[in-house]
Amino acid sequence: MQTLRVENLTKTYGEKTLFENLNFIINENDRIGLIGTNGSGKTTLLNALAEIDPADTGELVKPNDYRISYLKQSPEFDGNKTIMEAVFEGAAPVFQTIRNYEEALKLYGEKPNDKKIEQKYIKAEEKMNQEDAWVADSDVKTILTQLHIKDLDQKVNTLSGGQKKRVGLAQALIQAPDLLILDEPTNHLDFDSIKWLEQYLSSYKGALLVVTHDRYFLDQIATQIMELSFGKIYSYEGNYQDFVQQKAERVERELLQEHKQQQLYKKELAWMKTGAKARTTKQQARINRFNDLKGNLNKVQVDEKVDINLGQQRLGKKVIQINDATLSVDNHKIIDGLNLLIQAGDRIGITGINGAGKSSFLNTIAGIRKLDSGTITIGETVKLGYYRQQTEDIPGDKRIINYLNEVAEEIVNTDGERISTTSLLEQFLFPRFMHGTLIRKLSGGEKRRLYLLKLLMEQPNVLLLDEPTNDLDIGTLTVLEDYLDNFAGTVITVSHDRYFLDKVADNLLIFQGNGKIDRYTGMFTEYLKHEADNNNLVNKAKKHTDAETVKESEKGNKKEKVKLTYAERLEYEKLEAEIEDMEAKKSKFQAEMLEVDGSDYGKLGELQQKIDELDMLVLEKMERWEELGKYVE
């Protein structure tokens, strides 16, 4: 069994210890979801396991041939390569085998009579057979197609961040390693790609370790949850729903144990204050127990919750009115004659296929992009807050507290209380010691959380949220969902996160592409079920029609084959040359057998096996050649 054993792994970043003395095992076929708050060290742990950035101390114990494939949050490629070239630039053995074969083939084509080059080509071909690398090209194309990457000759430097992520995902999946590590694989994927990925991973034969905020995705693929919390690893059997219950039970047990220890400590402290002396062995033992208890009094660390209690400006009845709106971007139709009335308190979810223009639509509402025709009227009392998919540029040498003070040094919450930026930062899980930290030292998720806080400090009453779940941890998302549930204004959100959409939206705009937008009232998962049911009905009707067509055709006289099709004629013409080539290879192997030392049974057996395989192939080719030969004119 191929396993990875982690022993005493420790990693420190600056003054912060991200994790200390971690010990766990990843077994073959494990399906593990790794979760934790932003900044807890999840990505750092993944980098250590992939040996990209090793831990400070500790050891990874694994077989020499143990292979790991790692999809980073932001994959890096040579921008001048095409998509296919970039995928095969990977360091995995299968990619190296393909590159070696292509190099050997090129040399062999240039110098077919050079014996050394011929041997190199033969060995490269054998390696291709051993690793079944011939199908890698078609497999990559299939995966990229499923992920909606179609122009495989496109240069990487022309791709969006989301497209690069999907190319990286294809590169990771094709390697079929012992351990597949995926960091936020569902970011930038639309719902049908996520569904395909779930099905793909369900049949994956190796171990799987995934960091994701997508709770439905975790429920579908994980059979074990590992939580990185305060530098420790906690393991829970089951999926995300099981984890929620089991973690609550664990924390409750630990708090109860802490309470018992505190009570015992107070009792023993009172006894010590009476002036206890070690007059007897029993008294000395009690004093020793007290000292041990005092040394082991550790307060249970519990994840703090993000507290969002910010005021907002009054919102009138008139919010957003869209009339006969038309928009195209780069000759792609985004919206076509759209009419939409958005009112106070509306909860609108926008989803659909990638590239259909969802972000462009939000940009028109925000006034960043102009319509080709039609109007968008914004109400006089509307104050927009736009949480964009790409975080605004924040100078890395700016300190956290200064970044927020640009908005205000204090704000008023929903209870009318004045709250300082220092208190706000603490409520958003930025401890006081971090307030002077340079922003460049924050993790990606911490930067997104800071960006969200700045946006809400401006106290908008209409929120535009573009993929808000990307890079936010599950705890922050849960609180954001609760905040939006109690938000007195209007919320318009673009997302592919099914769980998040179910929680925050009850009216959906489904962007189908080419200006087509479907509307649906209800939860997103209900919409997906409705679409699946409709597709099943269509497929059943099609099968029935196809069956009837077949029956009708069978009633007629079956035409007997009288000549070869064009494709069969090409196949027939190639067969004779292929048979001759195989016979030549067979003669070559037979000649080699005569030169081998008679005591080298291993080499003789290897050559004989190759001859036997060629005999089988020649027999198959001959049978096909004879079959097609019957119809040659």
C-alpha positions in Angstrom: 0.0 0.0 0.0 1.4 3.4 -1.0 1.2 5.8 2.0 2.6 9.1 3.0 3.5 9.5 6.7 4.0 13.0 8.2 6.1 13.1 11.3 6.6 16.1 13.6 6.2 18.7 10.8 6.8 22.3 12.0 6.7 25.6 10.1 7.2 29.2 11.3 6.6 32.3 9.2 8.2 35.4 10.8 7.1 35.4 14.4 4.1 33.2 13.8 4.2 29.4 14.2 1.8 28.1 11.5 1.9 24.5 12.7 3.9 22.5 15.1 4.7 18.8 15.4 2.0 17.7 13.0 1.7 13.9 12.7 -0.8 12.1 10.3 -0.9 9.5 7.6 -2.4 9.7 4.1 -3.3 6.2 3.0 -4.0 4.9 -0.5 -7.6 5.9 -1.7 -8.1 8.4 1.2 -10.4 11.3 0.3 -9.4 14.1 2.6 -10.8 17.7 2.8 -8.4 20.1 4.5 -10.1 23.1 6.1 -9.0 26.0 8.4 -9.4 29.7 8.7 -7.5 32.1 6.3 -3.9 32.4 7.5 -3.9 29.2 9.5 -1.3 27.7 7.1 -3.3 25.4 4.8 -1.4 26.4 1.6 1.9 26.3 3.5 1.2 22.8 4.6 0.3 21.8 1.0 3.6 23.3 -0.2 5.5 21.3 2.5 3.8 18.0 1.5 4.6 18.7 -2.2 8.2 19.6 -1.1 8.0 22.9 -2.9 8.7 24.8 0.3 9.8 22.2 2.9 8.9 22.6 6.6 11.4 23.9 9.1 11.6 20.5 10.9 10.0 17.1 10.6 10.0 14.4 8.0 7.9 13.0 5.1 8.1 9.2 5.0 7.1 7.7 1.7 8.3 5.1 -0.9 10.9 6.2 -3.3 8.5 5.9 -6.2 5.7 7.8 -4.5 4.4 10.5 -6.8 2.6 13.7 -5.9 0.7 16.0 -8.2 -0.2 19.5 -6.9 -2.6 22.1 -8.3 -1.7 25.5 -6.7 -4.2 28.3 -6.2 -2.5 30.2 -8.9 -0.7 27.9 -11.4 2.4 29.3 -13.1 3.1 28.7 -16.8 5.4 30.0 -19.6 3.2 32.7 -21.2 4.7 32.1 -24.6 3.6 28.4 -24.7 0.4 27.2 -26.2 -2.1 25.5 -23.8 -1.1 22.0 -24.9 2.6 22.9 -24.7 2.1 24.3 -21.2 0.4 21.2 -20.0 3.1 18.9 -21.2 5.8 21.2 -19.8 5.0 19.7 -16.4 7.7 17.8 -14.4 5.6 14.5 -14.1 7.3 11.3 -15.4 4.6 10.9 -18.1 5.4 14.3 -19.5 9.1 13.6 -19.5 8.5 10.3 -21.3 6.5 12.1 -24.0 9.1 14.8 -24.5 11.9 12.1 -24.7 9.9 10.2 -27.3 9.3 13.3 -29.4 13.0 14.2 -29.3 14.0 10.7 -30.2 11.4 10.5 -33.0 12.7 13.8 -34.5 16.4 12.6 -34.4 15.4 9.2 -35.9 13.5 11.0 -38.7 16.7 13.0 -39.5 19.1 10.1 -39.3 17.3 6.8 -39.7 20.5 4.8 -40.4 22.3 5.8 -37.2 22.2 2.8 -34.9 22.6 4.7 -31.7 19.7 7.0 -32.6 17.6 4.0 -33.6 18.2 2.4 -30.2 17.3 5.6 -28.4 14.1 5.7 -30.4 13.2 2.1 -29.7 13.8 2.6 -25.9 11.7 5.8 -26.0 8.9 3.9 -27.8 9.1 1.1 -25.2 8.8 3.6 -22.4 5.7 5.1 -24.0 4.2 1.6 -24.1 5.1 0.9 -20.5 3.5 4.1 -19.2 0.6 4.0 -21.6 1.6 7.6 -22.6 0.0 7.4 -26.0 -3.4 8.3 -24.6 -2.1 11.2 -22.6 -2.6 13.7 -25.4 -6.3 12.6 -26.0 -6.9 12.5 -22.3 -5.7 16.1 -21.8 -7.9 17.3 -24.7 -10.9 15.5 -23.1 -10.3 17.1 -19.7 -9.7 20.6 -21.2 -12.9 20.3 -23.2 -14.9 19.3 -20.1 -13.4 22.4 -18.4 -14.5 24.6 -21.4 -11.0 25.2 -22.8 -11.4 24.8 -26.5 -8.7 26.7 -28.4 -5.7 24.5 -27.5 -3.3 26.5 -29.7 -4.1 29.7 -27.7 -1.1 31.3 -26.0 -1.1 31.1 -22.2 -0.4 34.8 -21.8 -3.8 35.5 -23.4 -5.7 33.5 -20.8 -7.5 34.9 -17.8 -6.6 33.8 -14.3 -9.6 31.4 -14.3 -8.6 29.8 -17.6 -5.0 29.3 -16.3 -6.5 27.6 -13.2 -8.4 25.2 -15.5 -5.2 24.4 -17.5 -3.4 23.7 -14.3 -6.2 21.4 -13.2 -5.9 19.5 -16.4 -2.2 19.1 -15.9 -2.6 17.9 -12.4 -5.4 15.3 -13.2 -3.6 13.7 -16.2 -0.6 12.7 -14.1 -2.5 10.0 -12.1 -0.2 10.3 -9.1 -0.3 8.4 -5.8 -1.4 11.6 -4.1 -3.4 14.4 -5.9 -3.3 17.7 -4.0 -5.8 20.3 -5.1 -5.9 23.9 -3.7 -9.3 25.5 -4.3 -10.0 23.4 -7.5 -13.6 24.8 -8.0 -12.5 28.4 -8.2 -13.5 29.8 -11.6 -15.4 26.6 -12.6 -19.0 26.7 -13.7 -21.5 24.3 -12.2 -21.4 21.7 -14.9 -17.5 21.6 -14.8 -17.8 21.2 -11.0 -20.2 18.3 -11.4 -17.8 16.7 -14.0 -14.9 17.1 -11.6 -16.9 15.5 -8.8 -17.6 12.4 -11.0 -13.9 12.3 -12.2 -12.6 12.3 -8.6 -15.1 9.7 -7.5 -13.4 7.1 -9.7 -9.8 8.4 -9.0 -7.6 5.5 -7.8 -5.0 7.4 -5.8 -5.3 9.4 -2.6 -6.8 12.9 -2.7 -6.2 16.0 -0.5 -8.3 19.0 -1.2 -8.5 22.5 0.2 -11.9 24.1 -0.8 -14.5 26.5 0.4 -17.2 24.7 -1.6 -19.2 22.8 1.1 -21.3 20.9 -1.3 -18.2 19.8 -3.2 -16.7 18.6 0.2 -19.9 16.7 0.9 -19.6 14.9 -2.4 -15.9 13.9 -2.5 -14.6 13.8 1.1 -14.7 10.8 3.4 -12.4 12.4 6.0 -11.9 16.1 7.1 -8.6 17.3 8.5 -8.8 20.7 10.3 -5.7 22.9 10.7 -6.5 24.9 13.8 -4.1 26.9 16.0 -1.1 24.9 14.7 -2.6 21.5 15.3 -4.3 18.9 13.1 -7.7 17.4 14.0 -9.1 14.5 12.0 -12.8 13.7 11.6 -14.4 10.8 9.7 -17.0 11.7 7.1 -17.8 14.7 5.0 -18.3 18.4 5.8 -21.7 17.9 7.4 -20.2 15.2 9.7 -17.3 17.5 10.5 -19.6 20.3 11.7 -21.3 18.0 14.2 -18.1 16.2 15.3 -16.2 19.5 15.8 -18.9 20.9 18.0 -18.8 17.8 20.1 -15.0 17.9 20.4 -15.0 21.6 21.5 -17.7 20.9 24.0 -15.8 18.0 25.5 -12.6 20.1 25.7 -14.4 23.0 27.3 -16.0 20.7 29.9 -12.6 19.1 30.6 -11.1 22.6 30.9 -13.8 23.6 33.4 -13.2 20.5 35.5 -9.4 21.2 35.5 -10.1 24.8 36.6 -12.4 23.7 39.4 -9.8 21.1 40.6 -7.1 23.7 40.4 -9.1 26.2 42.6 -9.7 23.4 45.1 -6.0 22.4 45.3 -4.9 26.0 45.3 -7.0 26.7 48.4 -5.5 23.6 50.1 -2.0 24.9 49.2 -2.8 28.3 50.7 -3.5 26.6 54.0 0.3 26.1 54.3 0.4 22.5 53.2 3.7 20.9 54.1 5.2 17.6 52.9 5.0 15.9 56.2 3.8 12.7 54.7 4.3 10.8 51.4 0.6 11.4 50.6 0.9 15.2 51.1 4.1 15.3 49.0 2.3 13.4 46.2 -0.6 15.9 46.4 1.8 18.9 46.2 3.4 17.2 43.1 0.0 16.7 41.5 -0.8 20.4 42.1 2.4 21.5 40.4 1.6 19.2 37.4 -1.9 20.5 37.2 -0.7 24.1 37.4 1.8 23.5 34.5 -0.9 21.8 32.3 -3.6 24.5 32.7 -4.0 25.4 29.0 -7.0 27.4 27.9 -9.0 25.6 25.1 -8.5 27.6 21.8 -11.7 28.1 19.9 -12.0 29.8 16.5 -13.4 33.3 16.9 -16.3 34.2 14.6 -16.2 37.2 12.3 -18.6 39.8 13.7 -20.3 41.9 11.1 -22.4 44.6 12.7 -22.1 47.6 10.5 -24.7 50.2 9.8 -25.9 51.2 6.3 -27.6 54.1 4.6 -31.3 54.2 4.1 -32.5 52.7 0.8 -35.6 54.0 -0.9 -38.1 51.9 -3.0 -36.5 52.7 -6.3 -33.2 50.8 -6.6 -32.2 49.7 -10.2 -34.3 49.8 -13.4 -32.9 48.2 -16.6 -34.7 48.9 -19.9 -34.0 47.3 -23.3 -30.4 46.8 -22.4 -28.0 45.4 -25.0 -24.3 44.8 -24.5 -21.6 43.0 -26.5 -17.9 42.6 -25.5 -15.3 41.6 -28.1 -18.1 40.6 -30.5 -19.7 38.3 -27.9 -23.3 39.1 -27.1 -23.7 39.5 -23.3 -27.3 40.8 -22.9 -29.9 41.4 -25.5 -32.9 43.6 -24.9 -32.9 42.9 -21.1 -35.6 44.4 -19.0 -35.2 44.0 -15.2 -36.6 45.8 -12.1 -34.5 45.4 -9.0 -36.2 46.5 -5.8 -35.2 47.0 -2.1 -34.6 43.8 -0.3 -34.1 41.7 -3.5 -31.7 38.7 -3.4 -30.6 38.0 -6.9 -28.1 35.3 -7.8 -26.3 35.3 -11.1 -24.7 32.2 -12.5 -24.1 30.3 -15.7 -21.4 29.3 -18.1 -17.9 30.9 -18.0 -17.4 33.7 -20.5 -21.1 34.5 -20.7 -20.5 38.0 -19.4 -21.7 37.9 -15.7 -18.9 40.1 -14.5 -19.4 42.5 -17.4 -23.1 42.7 -16.4 -22.1 43.8 -12.9 -19.7 46.3 -14.4 -22.5 48.0 -16.3 -24.6 48.3 -13.1 -21.6 49.7 -11.3 -21.1 52.3 -14.1 -17.7 50.9 -15.1 -18.8 49.7 -18.5 -21.4 51.4 -20.8 -24.3 49.6 -22.5 -24.4 49.5 -26.3 -28.1 50.5 -26.1 -30.8 50.8 -23.5 -30.7 52.3 -20.0 -29.8 51.5 -16.4 -31.3 53.9 -13.9 -29.9 53.9 -10.4 -32.2 55.2 -7.5 -31.2 58.4 -5.8 -30.8 56.7 -2.4 -28.6 53.9 -3.7 -25.1 53.6 -2.4 -23.3 50.8 -4.2 -20.7 48.5 -2.7 -18.9 46.4 -5.3 -16.9 43.4 -4.1 -15.0 42.6 -7.3 -13.6 39.2 -8.2 -10.0 40.6 -8.4 -9.1 42.5 -5.2 -8.2 46.1 -5.8 -4.5 46.9 -5.9 -3.3 47.4 -2.3 0.2 48.6 -1.8 2.1 45.8 -0.1 4.1 48.3 2.0 0.9 49.8 3.5 0.0 48.7 7.0 -3.4 47.1 7.7 -4.7 49.9 10.1 -3.7 52.7 7.6 -5.5 50.9 4.8 -8.8 51.1 6.7 -8.2 54.6 8.1 -8.4 55.8 4.5 -12.2 55.1 4.7 -12.7 56.3 8.3 -11.1 56.0 11.7 -14.5 54.9 13.2 -18.0 54.0 12.0 -21.5 53.6 13.5 -22.9 50.1 13.8 -26.5 49.0 13.6 -27.0 49.7 17.3 -25.8 53.3 16.8 -22.5 52.7 18.6 -19.3 54.3 17.3 -16.7 51.5 16.5 -13.0 52.2 15.9 -11.1 50.6 13.1 -9.0 48.8 15.7 -12.1 47.2 17.1 -13.4 46.4 13.6 -10.2 44.6 12.7 -10.4 42.5 15.9 -14.0 41.6 15.0 -12.7 40.5 11.6 -10.2 38.2 13.1 -7.2 40.5 12.9 -5.7 40.5 16.4 -4.3 43.7 17.7 -0.7 42.6 17.2 -1.4 42.3 13.4 -2.7 45.9 12.9 0.7 47.3 12.1 1.6 44.4 9.8 2.5 45.2 6.2 -0.3 43.9 3.8 2.2 42.0 1.7 2.7 39.6 4.6 -1.0 38.6 4.6 -2.2 35.4 3.0 -4.5 35.6 -0.1 -7.6 34.9 2.0 -6.6 37.5 4.7 -6.3 40.1 2.0 -9.8 39.3 0.7 -11.2 39.5 4.2 -9.6 42.9 4.7 -10.9 44.0 1.3 -14.4 42.9 2.4 -14.2 44.8 5.7 -13.1 48.0 3.9 -16.1 47.7 1.5 -18.6 47.2 4.3 -17.1 50.1 6.3 -18.4 52.4 3.5 -21.9 51.3 4.6 -23.5 50.5 1.2 -27.1 49.6 0.9 -26.8 47.8 -2.5 -24.1 45.1 -2.6 -22.7 43.7 -5.9 -20.7 40.6 -5.1 -18.6 39.0 -7.8 -17.5 35.4 -6.8 -17.2 36.4 -3.1 -16.6 32.8 -2.0 -13.2 32.7 -3.8 -10.3 32.6 -1.2 -12.6 33.2 1.8 -12.5 30.5 4.5 -15.7 28.6 5.3 -16.0 30.3 8.7 -16.0 33.8 7.1 -18.4 32.6 4.4 -20.9 31.3 7.1 -20.9 34.7 8.9 -21.1 36.6 5.5 -24.2 34.5 4.7 -25.8 35.3 8.0 -25.0 39.0 7.5 -26.6 39.0 4.1 -29.6 37.3 5.5 -30.1 40.2 7.9 -28.9 42.9 5.4 -31.7 45.5 5.0 -30.6 46.4 1.4 -30.4 44.7 -1.9 -27.9 41.9 -2.8 -26.8 40.9 -6.4 -24.2 38.2 -6.4 -22.3 36.3 -9.1 -21.3 32.8 -7.9 -20.9 29.2 -8.9 -20.9 28.1 -5.3 -24.1 26.1 -4.9 -24.2 26.2 -1.1 -23.6 30.0 -1.0 -26.3 30.7 -3.7 -28.8 28.5 -1.9 -28.2 30.6 1.3 -28.2 34.1 -0.2 -30.4 34.1 -3.4 -34.0 33.4 -4.1 -34.2 34.8 -7.6 -31.7 33.6 -10.3 -30.4 34.9 -13.6 -28.8 32.1 -15.5 -26.4 33.3 -18.2 -26.5 30.8 -21.0 -24.3 32.7 -23.4 -25.0 34.7 -26.6 -27.2 37.1 -24.7 -29.6 34.4 -23.5 -30.6 34.8 -19.8 -33.0 32.4 -18.1 -34.8 33.4 -15.0 -35.8 31.1 -12.1 -37.5 31.8 -8.7 -36.2 29.5 -6.0 -33.0 27.9 -4.7 -30.1 27.1 -7.1 -30.1 23.4 -6.2 -33.8 23.3 -7.1 -33.0 24.9 -10.5 -30.3 22.3 -11.1 -32.7 19.5 -10.3 -35.4 21.0 -12.5 -32.9 21.2 -15.4 -31.7 17.6 -14.8 -35.3 16.4 -14.9 -36.0 18.3 -18.2 -32.8 16.8 -19.7 -33.9 13.3 -18.8 -37.3 13.8 -20.4 -35.6 15.1 -23.6 -33.2 12.2 -23.7 -36.0 9.7 -23.2 -37.9 11.3 -26.0 -34.8 11.2 -28.3 -34.1 7.5 -27.5 -37.8 6.7 -28.3 -37.5 8.5 -31.6 -34.2 6.9 -32.5 -35.6 3.5 -31.7 -38.6 4.0 -33.9 -36.3 5.2 -36.7 -34.2 2.1 -36.4 -37.3 -0.1 -36.5 -38.4 1.6 -39.7 -35.0 1.2 -41.3 -34.9 -2.5 -40.4 -38.2 -3.1 -42.3 -36.4 -2.3 -45.5 -34.1 -4.7 -47.2 -30.6 -4.7 -45.8 -28.1 -3.7 -48.4 -25.2 -6.0 -48.8 -21.7 -4.6 -48.7 -20.3 -4.4 -52.3 -17.3 -2.1 -52.0 -15.0 -0.3 -49.5 -15.7 3.1 -48.0 -13.1 5.8 -48.5 -11.8 5.3 -44.9 -11.6 1.5 -45.4 -9.7 1.9 -48.7 -7.1 4.1 -46.9 -6.9 1.5 -44.1 -6.4 -1.3 -46.6 -3.6 0.5 -48.4 -1.7 1.1 -45.2 -2.1 -2.5 -43.8 0.4 -4.1 -46.2 3.1 -1.6 -45.3 2.4 -2.1 -41.6 2.7 -5.9 -41.9 6.0 -5.5 -43.8 7.3 -3.2 -41.1 6.3 -5.7 -38.3 8.0 -8.5 -40.2 11.2 -6.4 -40.5 11.2 -5.7 -36.7 10.7 -9.5 -36.1 13.7 -10.3 -38.3 15.7 -7.7 -36.4 14.8 -9.2 -33.0 15.6 -12.7 -34.3 19.0 -11.5 -35.4 19.6 -10.0 -32.0 18.8 -13.3 -30.4 21.7 -15.0 -32.3 24.1 -12.4 -31.0 23.1 -12.8 -27.3 25.1 -14.9 -25.0 23.2 -18.2 -24.6 23.4 -18.0 -20.8 21.6 -14.6 -20.7 18.1 -16.0 -20.3 16.7 -12.7 -19.3 17.6 -11.0 -22.5 16.6 -14.0 -24.6 13.2 -14.1 -22.9 12.7 -10.4 -23.4 13.4 -10.7 -27.2 11.2 -13.8 -27.5 8.3 -11.9 -25.9 8.7 -9.1 -28.4 8.6 -11.6 -31.2 5.5 -13.3 -29.9 3.8 -10.0 -29.5 4.6 -9.1 -33.1 3.3 -12.5 -34.3 0.0 -11.7 -32.7 -0.2 -8.3 -34.2 0.8 -9.6 -37.7 -2.0 -12.2 -37.4 -4.6 -9.6 -36.6 -3.5 -7.3 -39.4 -3.5 -10.2 -41.9 -7.0 -11.2 -40.9 -8.2 -7.6 -41.4 -6.3 -7.3 -44.7 -8.0 -10.4 -46.0 -11.4 -9.2 -44.9 -11.1 -5.9 -46.7 -9.5 -7.5 -49.7 -12.8 -9.2 -50.5 -14.3 -5.9 -51.6 -11.3 -4.5 -53.5 -12.4 -3.7 -57.0 
